[in-house]
Amino acid sequence: MEQKDAIRQELGSLHGIPLFKSFIEGWPQVKAFKARPDDLLISTYPKSCTTWLSEIMDMIYHDGNVEKCRRDAIYNRVPFLEMKVSKGLSGELPQWPLSLSPSGLVGRRHHSVPLKHILGSPQIVYMARNPKDVVISYYFFHQMAMIHPDPGTKAEFLENFMAGKVAYGSWYDHVREWWEKRQEKKILYLFYEDMKKDPRREVQKILQFLGKELAEGTVERILHHTSFQEMKKNPAANYETMLPTLMDHSLSLPLPPERWGISGDWKNHFTVAQNERFNQHYQEHMAGSDLHFQMEV
Ligand code: A3P
């Protein structure tokens, strides 16, 4: 599929989950992918800080070497497994099929189709974020990232999100499926809100999970390099290298500091009625689960 054909297209459906048609086209290759046991896979629902976690992981895998982590754009250093466009996101040659990076850091995926399709037995770090911030972040991202269908109004988008009629489907199914899976697989389940509150503690959790020790001072360097302010001005992390046909940079970059990268921004966007309705919907869809979210920190 040509890039121009992927712009503002309606979504297709894969295993009943709404997804970009270009990604569905590439799915057989994802299915054929076999991870090695020491590979690491990052999984998130969209807008749950995939980029932040990816940058942290790349820094960990490169022992906090900032220069090495500037070698390429984040979407090439830690590619999306299901991404398939005729050219790379910045217009260079296609990076498909995926090759395993020598660091063992394989990639990230948003999809929640049955894991057995693509996973050998890699280590997986999952990051979840509260749905109110996710939906607002996702709405603004739809405006910038042209691969998505037109999001309509905020109210319309909220309805679609609650109904799971957005790319990658239901947030509830995604976060709950991985929460259950963590019992049986080698999965570290993290929360964006915890990461915001205490990034040092969360990075330590990741290191413990990976069984990795870093030299003194390295964690400090990782925290500094992956802070919002640093990532925002880092072209290898902030997506500014992505083609303007795919990403409307005028809407996203530089990221306005007053809105981006904070927790609880949904309060500036939800009406009282929308919040009440959302809370009701949330309770119904999370019933019976011991998975809990902090709606702000
Ligand atoms: P907002 O849109 O709420 O600002 P993803 O990488 O999965 O697309 O998620 C994007 C969200 O992660 C955006 O949220 C973005 O601001 C936030 N984010 C990215 N890097 C961050 C960082 N270093 N610290 C905190 N938040 C970050």
Boltz pocket constraint, residues with backbone or C-beta under 6 A from the ligand:
constraints:
  - pocket:
      binder: B
      contacts: [[A, 44], [A, 45], [A, 46], [A, 47], [A, 48], [A, 49], [A, 50], [A, 51], [A, 52], [A, 133], [A, 136], [A, 137], [A, 138], [A, 140], [A, 226], [A, 227], [A, 228], [A, 229], [A, 231], [A, 259], [A, 260], [A, 261], [A, 262], [A, 265]]
      max_distance: 6.0
